[in-house]
Amino acid sequence: MKKGFSLIEVLLAVALFTIFATAAGIAGVSVINLNRFAGDEVVAGQYAAEGLEAARSIKNTSFTDFATPSGAMGVIKTPGNIWAWAGTGNSTDSGRYTRQITLSSVNANTKKVTSTVSWNYTTGQTRSVDVSTYLTNWKAAIGKGGMLVYGDGGTTTDAIKYKILDTAGAWSTAQATADVDSGSTNKYLRIAKVFASSTRNEKVLVSRHYNGTGQWIYAQVWNGSAWGNVVQLSTWNATTFLDVQNFDGTYLNNGNFMVVYSDNTVIPKMQIWNGSAWSGQTSLTTLGTSQIPTYVVAKARSGTNEVMAAFFTQASDVISEYYSGSAWSAITSHATTAPLTTKRFVDFDWSVNTSTTGLLNYTNSTTDKTMRGRIWVANGSGSGAWGTVAAAAAQTNNIGAIIGADRPGINEFQVCNKDARATPTIVCRKASFSGNVLTWATPTNPIVGAATDTGIQKSFGVEYEDISGVLGVNVYGDNTTTPKYKKYTASTSTWDVSPTNMTPALGGAVKAVRLLPKPGSDDMIAFVSDANLDVYSFVWNGTSDTMSSSTAHGTNGSAITDYWFDFAWDRY
């Protein structure tokens, strides 16, 4: 006899089905809601980033108009396609999102800008995202000075000196920085880099030292009146790779300073200075077997705490990883070979025109005659994506030390290298981008220098004027005691045919060059070291487009291939 289901069994089955169906439905709705929120957040982040760019545009047009409003503000584009303040907020995307921009004073010429975008996620539930940056009155910044730091102990002592350039263009007398090793004097300086804060009267000096058997990297802080807070970042025993730059630093949007450096292992390290104390050492993502960094480039993305770090290693690889503001990404390997392990075969620059986008430059063959580039586009959420690799037109000789310069006002870079010819030439290419697509072009007269120094160091410097972006400058040596420069006219993509001599002649042949544009000005400053291990400065006048006579500084550097000197413009 067949039995049917009892009423109790039927009710129990219905109840269990209802429970499981409800749970499945709730889970499905949760997934849908999470996906929806993620999509909403990306769109809101894009509107918030646009708000910062609008504020930057208003600031560049008139700092008075930029600084005057208070409270929450909106922005609109005028008929001339120029951003302006309007009301207390904006509705975007058919009213779904509301954007408000607020300003808070850091000092008389610097404002913290916060762009907040909110939206109704569900009825009665509001969500928001906000991004911030610091914007400075560049017209007031024209009068700013800076600081030169240089080695003064040759290869016998660790003496480091500094000079201050005042707002009138006069140099102070030389004084000593802090003693990095508390009394021992045999760790002479090989490489120095100095960085300036935009949120406080502060600079950070990072320096690498050598005593014949061991190497050290130190950092110290200038608080506006004195040096202190010395920290040893790393040390290792090695007598090779003495004149490479295996560290770099960058200030974040929150005012903290980050230094990224090697300790002669395959895992790069970092520390943070927060204005009061050093954080202690933490590790980045490992670069892989034999990938010990020889060159490090670390650049913070404007208005964020995100950082791109690019490495050229002892295995001849080019590797990058990205800091989201709290953690480092997995690595991306871009190149696996290069002509040498000791030259600077990597560079990265953020576009000053499009703050979400940066260009990585590198080489990828033992006989590579082609500069290669790749565009990174940040997504506004602590990550981003690389575009495809693009190759410039081949040059006659193998690629050498590379450096690029970002052009204000347009999505464009000028990238130059010192090739591997017996008497090297300096060759330049133009790189432009749309989205994540990179396009190379060859400017007219692309060989800027017909003969320059044979060392591994970069015996040239290329930069654009900071405001106009219509003129680029390349300062270089041509195996003589007279530094030269050529101008790049951006409107016609043309380098000068003939160089202009810089005067007076130096005591020895030109060896290494640093060229630094003055923030908020079309002026620049160039530092040139010579075969006598002296360093000189020249000032580029962006109004008359002329170079000043030289000023002599340190006379006791470490080696002709070393960058034992550096300069930072004041940004506070």
C-alpha positions as CSV (number, residue, x, y, z in Angstrom):
1,M,0.0,0.0,0.0
2,K,1.4,3.4,-1.0
3,K,1.7,6.0,1.6
4,G,1.1,9.8,1.0
5,F,2.8,12.7,2.7
6,S,1.4,13.7,6.0
7,L,0.2,17.3,6.6
8,I,3.2,17.8,9.0
9,E,5.7,16.6,6.4
10,V,4.2,18.9,3.7
11,L,4.3,21.9,6.0
12,L,7.9,21.1,7.0
13,A,9.0,20.9,3.4
14,V,7.3,24.2,2.6
15,A,9.0,25.8,5.5
16,L,12.5,24.5,4.6
17,F,12.0,25.6,1.0
18,T,10.9,29.0,2.1
19,I,14.0,29.4,4.4
20,F,16.5,28.3,1.7
21,A,14.8,30.3,-1.1
22,T,14.8,33.4,1.1
23,A,18.5,32.9,2.0
24,A,19.4,32.5,-1.7
25,G,17.4,35.5,-2.6
26,I,19.0,37.6,0.1
27,A,22.5,36.4,-1.1
28,G,21.6,37.3,-4.7
29,V,20.4,40.7,-3.7
30,S,23.5,41.3,-1.6
31,V,25.7,40.5,-4.6
32,I,23.7,42.8,-6.8
33,N,23.9,45.5,-4.2
34,L,27.6,45.2,-3.9
35,N,28.2,45.3,-7.6
36,R,25.9,48.3,-7.8
37,F,27.7,50.1,-5.0
38,A,31.1,49.4,-6.6
39,G,29.9,50.9,-9.9
40,D,28.4,53.9,-8.1
41,E,31.6,54.5,-6.2
42,V,33.7,54.5,-9.4
43,V,31.5,57.1,-11.0
44,A,31.4,59.2,-7.9
45,G,35.3,59.0,-7.7
46,Q,35.5,60.3,-11.3
47,Y,33.2,63.3,-10.5
48,A,35.2,64.0,-7.3
49,A,38.5,64.0,-9.3
50,E,36.9,66.3,-11.9
51,G,36.1,68.7,-9.0
52,L,39.8,68.9,-8.1
53,E,40.8,69.6,-11.6
54,A,38.1,72.3,-11.8
55,A,39.5,73.9,-8.6
56,R,43.0,73.7,-10.0
57,S,41.9,75.5,-13.2
58,I,40.2,78.3,-11.2
59,K,43.4,78.7,-9.1
60,N,45.6,78.9,-12.2
61,T,43.3,81.6,-13.7
62,S,43.1,83.7,-10.5
63,F,44.3,82.8,-7.1
64,T,42.2,85.6,-5.6
65,D,39.0,84.2,-7.1
66,F,40.1,80.7,-6.0
67,A,40.9,81.7,-2.4
68,T,38.0,84.0,-1.6
69,P,34.9,81.7,-1.4
70,S,34.1,79.9,1.8
71,G,31.8,77.0,2.6
72,A,30.6,74.4,0.2
73,M,30.8,75.4,-3.5
74,G,29.8,74.1,-6.9
75,V,31.6,74.6,-10.2
76,I,30.4,75.3,-13.8
77,K,32.0,75.8,-17.1
78,T,31.5,79.3,-18.6
79,P,30.8,79.8,-22.3
80,G,34.5,80.2,-22.8
81,N,35.0,76.6,-21.5
82,I,36.6,77.9,-18.3
83,W,35.8,76.6,-14.9
84,A,34.2,79.0,-12.3
85,W,32.6,78.8,-8.9
86,A,28.8,78.5,-8.9
87,G,26.4,78.1,-6.0
88,T,26.9,75.6,-3.1
89,G,27.1,72.4,-5.1
90,N,26.4,70.7,-8.4
91,S,24.1,67.9,-9.5
92,T,25.5,65.6,-12.1
93,D,24.4,62.5,-14.0
94,S,20.7,63.7,-14.2
95,G,20.7,64.7,-10.6
96,R,21.9,61.3,-9.2
97,Y,25.2,62.7,-7.7
98,T,25.9,65.9,-5.9
99,R,29.4,67.4,-5.8
100,Q,30.6,70.0,-3.3
101,I,34.0,71.5,-3.0
102,T,35.4,73.1,0.1
103,L,38.7,75.0,0.8
104,S,40.7,75.2,4.0
105,S,43.8,77.4,4.6
106,V,47.2,75.8,5.1
107,N,49.0,79.1,4.8
108,A,48.6,82.4,3.0
109,N,49.4,80.9,-0.4
110,T,48.3,77.3,0.0
111,K,44.8,75.8,0.3
112,K,43.6,72.3,1.0
113,V,40.9,71.4,-1.5
114,T,38.3,68.7,-0.8
115,S,35.9,67.5,-3.5
116,T,33.0,65.4,-2.0
117,V,30.4,63.6,-4.1
118,S,27.3,62.1,-2.5
119,W,24.4,60.1,-3.8
120,N,21.3,58.3,-2.6
121,Y,22.3,54.6,-2.5
122,T,18.8,53.5,-1.4
123,T,15.9,55.4,-0.1
124,G,17.0,57.1,3.1
125,Q,20.6,55.8,2.7
126,T,23.3,58.3,1.4
127,R,26.8,57.4,0.4
128,S,29.8,59.6,-0.4
129,V,33.4,59.7,-1.6
130,D,35.9,62.5,-1.2
131,V,39.3,63.3,-2.5
132,S,41.7,66.1,-1.5
133,T,44.8,67.9,-2.7
134,Y,46.9,71.0,-1.8
135,L,47.0,73.9,-4.3
136,T,49.5,76.8,-4.1
137,N,49.5,80.3,-5.4
138,W,52.1,79.9,-8.2
139,K,52.4,83.6,-8.7
140,A,53.5,84.0,-5.1
141,A,55.8,81.0,-5.5
142,I,57.8,82.9,-8.1
143,G,59.7,84.6,-5.3
144,K,60.6,81.3,-3.6
145,G,64.1,80.1,-3.1
146,G,65.5,76.7,-2.5
147,M,68.3,74.5,-1.1
148,L,71.5,73.0,-2.6
149,V,73.0,70.0,-0.8
150,Y,76.4,68.5,-1.9
151,G,79.2,66.3,-0.7
152,D,82.3,68.0,0.6
153,G,84.5,65.2,1.7
154,G,85.8,63.7,-1.5
155,T,86.5,60.1,-0.9
156,T,87.9,60.5,2.6
157,T,85.2,62.0,4.9
158,D,81.4,62.0,5.1
159,A,81.1,65.8,5.1
160,I,77.9,67.1,3.5
161,K,77.2,70.9,3.1
162,Y,74.2,72.9,2.1
163,K,73.4,76.4,0.9
164,I,70.1,78.3,0.8
165,L,69.0,80.3,-2.2
166,D,66.9,83.2,-1.0
167,T,64.0,84.8,-2.8
168,A,66.2,87.5,-4.2
169,G,68.5,84.9,-5.9
170,A,71.4,85.2,-3.4
171,W,73.2,82.2,-1.9
172,S,73.9,81.8,1.7
173,T,77.3,80.7,3.0
174,A,77.9,76.9,3.1
175,Q,77.0,75.1,6.3
176,A,77.1,71.4,7.4
177,T,74.2,69.1,7.5
178,A,73.8,66.6,10.4
179,D,76.5,64.0,10.8
180,V,75.0,60.8,9.5
181,D,77.1,58.4,11.6
182,S,77.7,60.2,14.9
183,G,81.5,60.7,14.7
184,S,82.9,58.3,12.2
185,T,84.1,60.2,9.1
186,N,85.0,57.5,6.6
187,K,81.6,56.9,5.0
188,Y,82.0,59.4,2.2
189,L,78.9,60.5,0.2
190,R,78.3,59.0,-3.3
191,I,74.7,60.0,-4.1
192,A,72.4,62.7,-2.6
193,K,68.8,63.7,-3.2
194,V,66.8,66.4,-1.4
195,F,63.0,66.8,-1.3
196,A,60.8,69.8,-0.3
197,S,57.5,69.7,1.6
198,S,54.5,71.8,0.4
199,T,52.7,71.6,3.7
200,R,55.4,72.6,6.2
201,N,58.8,74.3,6.2
202,E,60.7,71.1,5.8
203,K,63.1,69.2,3.5
204,V,64.4,65.7,3.6
205,L,67.9,64.6,2.5
206,V,68.5,61.0,1.5
207,S,72.1,60.1,0.9
208,R,74.2,57.0,0.1
209,H,77.7,56.4,1.5
210,Y,80.7,54.1,1.0
211,N,83.8,53.3,3.0
212,G,85.7,50.9,0.7
213,T,83.9,47.8,1.8
214,G,80.3,48.7,2.9
215,Q,77.5,50.9,1.7
216,W,74.9,52.8,3.7
217,I,71.7,54.8,3.0
218,Y,70.7,57.5,5.5
219,A,67.9,60.1,5.7
220,Q,67.7,63.3,7.7
221,V,65.2,66.2,8.1
222,W,65.6,70.0,7.8
223,N,62.9,71.6,10.1
224,G,63.3,75.1,8.7
225,S,66.3,76.0,10.8
226,A,68.4,72.9,11.5
227,W,69.1,69.3,10.4
228,G,68.1,66.4,12.6
229,N,66.2,63.1,12.9
230,V,68.9,61.1,11.2
231,V,67.9,57.5,10.4
232,Q,70.0,54.7,8.9
233,L,67.7,53.2,6.2
234,S,69.9,50.3,5.1
235,T,73.5,48.9,5.0
236,W,75.2,46.1,3.1
237,N,78.8,45.0,2.2
238,A,79.6,45.4,-1.5
239,T,82.2,47.1,-3.7
240,T,80.1,47.2,-6.9
241,F,77.2,49.4,-8.1
242,L,78.7,52.4,-6.3
243,D,77.3,55.2,-8.5
244,V,73.8,54.0,-9.1
245,Q,70.7,55.6,-7.5
246,N,69.0,52.8,-5.6
247,F,66.6,55.0,-3.6
248,D,64.1,57.7,-4.2
249,G,61.5,59.7,-2.2
250,T,58.3,61.6,-2.7
251,Y,55.9,63.7,-0.6
252,L,52.3,62.3,-0.3
253,N,49.1,64.4,-0.4
254,N,48.7,63.9,3.4
255,G,52.0,65.7,4.0
256,N,54.0,62.6,4.8
257,F,57.3,61.8,3.1
258,M,57.9,58.3,1.7
259,V,61.4,57.0,0.9
260,V,61.7,53.8,-1.2
261,Y,65.2,52.2,-1.1
262,S,67.2,49.0,-1.6
263,D,69.0,47.0,1.1
264,N,70.8,45.0,-1.6
265,T,68.0,42.3,-1.5
266,V,65.2,41.6,-4.0
267,I,62.7,43.1,-1.6
268,P,62.6,46.9,-1.8
269,K,62.0,48.7,1.5
270,M,60.3,51.9,2.6
271,Q,59.9,54.3,5.5
272,I,57.5,57.2,6.2
273,W,58.4,60.5,7.9
274,N,55.2,62.0,9.2
275,G,56.6,65.4,10.3
276,S,57.5,64.1,13.8
277,A,59.0,60.6,13.5
278,W,60.1,57.9,11.2
279,S,57.8,54.9,10.8
280,G,60.4,52.1,10.8
281,Q,61.1,49.9,7.9
282,T,58.4,48.0,5.9
283,S,58.7,45.8,2.8
284,L,57.3,46.3,-0.7
285,T,56.3,43.4,-2.9
286,T,59.3,41.2,-3.7
287,L,60.8,41.8,-7.2
288,G,61.8,38.2,-7.8
289,T,65.0,36.2,-8.1
290,S,68.2,38.3,-8.6
291,Q,66.1,41.5,-9.0
292,I,68.2,43.8,-6.7
293,P,67.4,47.4,-7.5
294,T,70.1,49.6,-9.0
295,Y,67.8,52.5,-9.9
296,V,64.6,53.5,-8.1
297,V,62.0,56.0,-9.3
298,A,59.1,56.8,-6.9
299,K,56.5,59.4,-7.8
300,A,53.3,60.3,-5.9
301,R,50.3,61.0,-8.0
302,S,49.1,64.6,-7.6
303,G,46.4,65.1,-5.0
304,T,46.6,61.5,-3.7
305,N,48.7,59.2,-1.4
306,E,49.2,56.9,-4.3
307,V,52.8,56.2,-5.6
308,M,54.2,54.6,-8.7
309,A,57.6,52.9,-7.9
310,A,59.7,51.7,-10.9
311,F,62.9,49.7,-10.6
312,F,65.8,48.9,-12.9
313,T,67.6,45.9,-11.4
314,Q,70.9,44.1,-11.4
315,A,69.3,41.4,-13.6
316,S,68.6,44.2,-16.2
317,D,64.9,44.0,-15.7
318,V,62.4,46.9,-15.4
319,I,59.7,46.3,-12.8
320,S,57.0,48.4,-11.3
321,E,54.5,48.2,-8.4
322,Y,51.8,50.6,-7.2
323,Y,51.0,52.0,-3.8
324,S,47.3,52.4,-3.2
325,G,47.8,54.7,-0.2
326,S,47.9,51.7,2.2
327,A,49.4,48.7,0.4
328,W,51.6,47.8,-2.5
329,S,50.3,46.0,-5.6
330,A,51.7,42.9,-7.3
331,I,54.7,43.6,-9.6
332,T,54.5,44.2,-13.3
333,S,57.5,43.2,-15.3
334,H,58.1,45.4,-18.3
335,A,61.6,44.5,-19.6
336,T,64.0,41.6,-19.1
337,T,67.2,42.8,-20.7
338,A,69.2,46.0,-21.2
339,P,72.6,47.0,-22.6
340,L,74.2,47.4,-19.2
341,T,73.2,47.0,-15.5
342,T,74.7,50.3,-14.4
343,K,73.0,52.9,-16.5
344,R,69.6,54.6,-15.7
345,F,67.4,52.6,-18.1
346,V,64.2,53.5,-16.4
347,D,62.1,56.7,-15.8
348,F,58.6,57.5,-14.8
349,D,56.7,60.8,-14.8
350,W,53.1,61.7,-14.0
351,S,51.5,64.0,-16.6
352,V,51.1,67.5,-15.1
353,N,48.2,68.0,-17.5
354,T,46.3,64.8,-16.7
355,S,46.9,63.8,-13.1
356,T,45.6,60.2,-13.5
357,T,48.2,59.4,-16.2
358,G,51.9,58.6,-16.2
359,L,54.6,57.5,-18.6
360,L,57.1,54.7,-18.0
361,N,60.3,54.8,-20.2
362,Y,62.7,51.9,-20.5
363,T,64.7,49.7,-22.9
364,N,64.4,46.0,-23.5
365,S,67.4,44.5,-25.4
366,T,71.2,44.2,-25.0
367,T,71.4,46.0,-28.3
368,D,68.3,48.1,-28.1
369,K,68.2,51.2,-30.2
370,T,64.6,52.0,-29.4
371,M,63.1,53.9,-26.4
372,R,60.0,52.2,-25.2
373,G,57.1,53.6,-23.3
374,R,54.0,52.5,-21.5
375,I,51.1,54.5,-20.2
376,W,49.6,54.0,-16.7
377,V,46.1,55.2,-16.0
378,A,45.0,55.4,-12.4
379,N,41.4,54.6,-11.7
380,G,40.9,56.9,-8.7
381,S,40.4,53.9,-6.3
382,G,44.0,53.2,-5.5
383,S,44.8,51.1,-8.6
384,G,45.0,51.4,-12.3
385,A,46.0,49.7,-15.5
386,W,48.9,49.7,-18.0
387,G,48.4,50.4,-21.7
388,T,50.3,48.5,-24.4
389,V,54.0,49.0,-25.0
390,A,54.8,51.5,-27.7
391,A,58.3,51.9,-29.3
392,A,59.8,55.1,-30.6
393,A,61.7,55.4,-33.9
394,A,65.0,53.6,-33.7
395,Q,68.2,55.6,-33.3
396,T,71.6,54.8,-34.8
397,N,73.3,53.6,-31.6
398,N,72.2,51.7,-28.5
399,I,70.0,53.4,-25.9
400,G,71.8,55.0,-22.9
401,A,70.7,56.8,-19.7
402,I,67.0,57.9,-20.1
403,I,65.0,60.7,-18.6
404,G,61.7,62.3,-19.6
405,A,60.0,65.7,-19.0
406,D,56.2,66.2,-18.8
407,R,54.8,69.2,-20.7
408,P,52.3,71.5,-18.9
409,G,49.0,72.1,-20.6
410,I,49.0,69.2,-23.0
411,N,49.3,65.4,-22.8
412,E,52.9,65.2,-24.0
413,F,56.4,64.3,-22.8
414,Q,59.9,64.9,-24.2
415,V,62.1,61.9,-23.6
416,C,65.9,61.9,-24.2
417,N,68.8,59.5,-23.8
418,K,72.5,59.5,-24.0
419,D,73.4,56.7,-26.4
420,A,76.2,54.2,-26.4
421,R,78.3,55.7,-29.2
422,A,82.1,55.9,-28.6
423,T,81.5,59.7,-28.1
424,P,77.8,59.6,-27.2
425,T,75.1,61.6,-28.7
426,I,72.0,62.9,-26.9
427,V,68.8,61.9,-28.8
428,C,65.2,63.1,-28.0
429,R,61.8,61.8,-29.0
430,K,58.3,63.3,-28.3
431,A,55.7,61.1,-26.6
432,S,52.0,62.0,-26.5
433,F,49.0,60.0,-25.2
434,S,45.2,59.7,-25.4
435,G,43.7,57.6,-22.7
436,N,46.2,54.7,-22.3
437,V,47.5,54.8,-25.9
438,L,51.0,56.2,-26.4
439,T,52.2,57.7,-29.6
440,W,55.8,58.6,-30.4
441,A,57.1,61.2,-32.9
442,T,60.6,62.4,-33.9
443,P,61.1,66.1,-33.4
444,T,63.0,68.2,-35.9
445,N,66.8,68.1,-35.0
446,P,66.4,65.2,-32.6
447,I,70.2,64.9,-32.0
448,V,70.6,67.6,-29.3
449,G,74.2,66.9,-28.5
450,A,76.6,65.5,-31.1
451,A,79.3,64.4,-28.6
452,T,79.1,64.1,-24.8
453,D,80.8,62.5,-21.9
454,T,81.3,58.7,-22.1
455,G,80.5,58.0,-18.4
456,I,77.3,56.2,-17.2
457,Q,76.0,59.4,-15.7
458,K,73.4,61.5,-17.3
459,S,75.4,64.4,-18.8
460,F,72.3,66.3,-19.8
461,G,69.0,67.5,-18.3
462,V,65.7,68.2,-20.1
463,E,62.7,70.1,-18.8
464,Y,59.8,72.3,-19.8
465,E,59.1,75.8,-18.4
466,D,56.6,75.2,-15.6
467,I,53.8,77.6,-16.5
468,S,53.6,78.1,-20.3
469,G,54.9,74.7,-21.4
470,V,55.7,76.2,-24.8
471,L,59.5,76.0,-24.4
472,G,61.7,73.1,-23.4
473,V,65.4,73.3,-22.5
474,N,68.2,70.8,-22.7
475,V,71.4,71.6,-20.8
476,Y,74.3,69.3,-21.7
477,G,78.0,68.8,-22.0
478,D,79.9,68.1,-25.2
479,N,83.3,66.9,-23.9
480,T,84.4,70.5,-23.3
481,T,84.6,72.8,-20.3
482,T,81.7,74.9,-21.7
483,P,78.2,73.7,-20.9
484,K,75.7,74.1,-23.7
485,Y,71.9,74.4,-24.0
486,K,69.4,74.1,-26.8
487,K,65.7,75.2,-26.8
488,Y,62.8,73.1,-27.9
489,T,59.9,75.0,-29.5
490,A,56.9,72.8,-28.7
491,S,54.5,74.4,-31.2
492,T,56.7,73.2,-34.1
493,S,58.3,70.2,-32.3
494,T,61.7,71.6,-33.1
495,W,65.1,71.6,-31.3
496,D,67.5,74.4,-32.0
497,V,70.1,73.6,-34.7
498,S,72.9,75.3,-32.9
499,P,73.6,75.3,-29.2
500,T,74.2,78.4,-27.0
501,N,77.3,78.5,-24.8
502,M,76.9,78.9,-21.0
503,T,79.5,81.2,-19.4
504,P,82.1,81.3,-18.1
505,A,83.7,78.0,-18.9
506,L,84.2,75.5,-16.0
507,G,87.5,74.3,-14.6
508,G,87.1,70.8,-16.2
509,A,84.9,69.0,-18.8
510,V,81.2,68.8,-18.0
511,K,80.3,65.4,-16.4
512,A,76.8,65.4,-14.7
513,V,73.8,67.7,-15.1
514,R,70.6,68.3,-13.0
515,L,68.0,70.7,-14.4
516,L,65.0,71.7,-12.3
517,P,62.1,73.9,-13.3
518,K,60.9,76.4,-10.7
519,P,57.4,75.7,-9.6
520,G,54.9,78.3,-10.7
521,S,57.5,80.0,-12.9
522,D,59.1,79.7,-16.3
523,D,62.5,80.0,-14.6
524,M,64.8,77.0,-14.0
525,I,68.0,76.2,-12.3
526,A,70.8,74.0,-13.7
527,F,73.6,72.3,-11.7
528,V,76.6,71.1,-13.6
529,S,79.6,69.1,-12.2
530,D,82.9,68.9,-13.9
531,A,86.0,66.6,-14.2
532,N,87.5,68.5,-11.2
533,L,84.6,67.4,-9.0
534,D,83.3,70.9,-8.7
535,V,79.6,71.9,-9.0
536,Y,78.2,75.1,-10.5
537,S,74.7,76.6,-10.8
538,F,73.1,78.5,-13.7
539,V,69.7,80.2,-13.6
540,W,67.4,80.1,-16.7
541,N,65.3,83.3,-17.0
542,G,62.0,82.2,-18.4
543,T,61.1,85.8,-19.4
544,S,64.1,86.5,-21.6
545,D,64.9,82.8,-22.3
546,T,68.5,83.3,-21.4
547,M,70.9,81.6,-19.0
548,S,72.8,83.4,-16.2
549,S,76.6,83.2,-15.6
550,S,77.7,80.4,-13.3
551,T,78.0,80.4,-9.5
552,A,80.6,78.0,-8.1
553,H,79.7,75.9,-5.1
554,G,81.3,72.6,-3.8
555,T,84.7,71.6,-5.0
556,N,85.2,68.2,-3.3
557,G,82.8,65.7,-4.8
558,S,83.3,61.9,-4.8
559,A,83.4,60.7,-8.5
560,I,82.6,62.1,-11.9
561,T,79.9,59.5,-12.4
562,D,78.2,60.3,-9.1
563,Y,75.3,62.6,-8.3
564,W,76.9,63.9,-5.1
565,F,74.8,67.1,-5.3
566,D,71.1,68.0,-5.5
567,F,68.7,70.9,-5.2
568,A,65.1,71.4,-4.2
569,W,62.9,74.5,-4.8
570,D,61.0,75.7,-1.8
571,R,57.3,74.6,-2.0
572,Y,56.0,75.8,1.3
